[in-house]
Amino acid sequence: MTASDTQFTNPNILPTGTPQEQTLLQTPAGSETANANPQEYSQNIGATTHFGYQTVNAKDKQAKVAEVFTSVARKYDVMNDLMSFGIHRLWKRYAISLSGVRTGQRVLDIAGGTGDLAKVFSREVGRAGRVVLSDINEAMLEVGRTRLINAGCNNVDFVLANAETLEPFADNSFDLVTISFGLRNVTDKQQALEAMHRVLKPGGRLLVLEFSKPVFEPLSKAYDLYSFTALPMMGKIVANDADSYRYLAESIRMHPDQATLKGMMEQAGFVNCDYQNLTGGIVAVHRGFKAR
């Protein structure tokens, strides 16, 4: 079954017994979730925003990011291994260890792409639980869908959704929400954090795994040199797309630092927020809870 064969359905009214590995849930094209109203951006980011180091209209960033990930979707996992020398798997494993996920729980993995985290969560929540792998990019989601179906993950739904609204999901729906290396690509990050808070159950947990700011100056300089020379070169050789990986390097530098993101989470309503630096702050795991 392909994306074009499936009926777009609200995930909260799936009939009992639906073979969820066959389900691709999608927000209809033309809805506010698919095409955010640019006026919504004015409160948090204004009429313009950044796309890497470029200044663009806020309403245009979503389409530009979509072009990047549509281009790299098929080589995404290979490039992740090459770019990080495989360390991204350790970062994700550590984030999962902080999740506290348990059998029977409901998990939402936002911008989950090729499904690294969702695959593990599928096993952890078991047959009594449910995992939703969500992404705004259909090409990325289709790669993740194929991968998880082939892995036998039959308790996973696949949802095309905008992280800024999470419109398909009801309030207080999930025990755990995660977003791994996706928040920096969201146009209105504050609005997205507020949406994540909305869909979490009271007492639920948010985990944000994202590139951040190195805490050691020598490491920062070496990291910059690597990011702006080696990454585009690898992108050109492996994915035939140097520009997309140049954007990814720039997007990391434009992302809020650790303390700023922690403050944004608190502003969105999360409590007991903290973060842990990994690999000298190249990556950080932020954690917050929705008050009971």
Buried (B, 14 or more C-beta within 10 A) or exposed (E): EEBEEBEBBEBEEBEEEEEBBBBBBBBEEEBEBBBBEEEBBEEBBEEBBBBBEEEBEBBBBBEBBBEBBBBBBBBBBEBBEBBBEEBBEEBBEBBBEBBBBEEEBBBBBBBBBBBBBBBBBBBBBEEEBBBBBBBBBBBBBBBBBEBBBEBEBEBBBBBBBBBBBBEBBEEEBBBBBBBBBBBBBBBBBBBBBBBBBBBBBEEBBBBBBBBBBBBEEEBBEEBBEEBBEBBBEBBBEBBEBBBBBBBBBBBBBEBBEBEEBBEBBBEBBBEEBEBBBBBBBBBBBBBBBBEE
